């Protein structure tokens, strides 16, 4: 009988040292996998926190753009209103001048 064989009920089994080496390799692989998964979950957590920050900033930017757009639209209307005021003043002045000059 070989020294690596182990008789169980008269049947030879796989080498004990080989099984133990495979068990150690499996344990090491589990530890590496666990560490890798931990790193992945940490990175996912960082990404989630980063996305929350980006979402908040995006919301703030959208709100500010809406305010800026409203202000811009109100400013666009000012020159037209000013022009109307100037025309009204000119017409009033001309009518006043005509009334004063010709005494209607």
Order of alpha helices (4+ residues) and beta strands (2+ residues): beta-beta-alpha
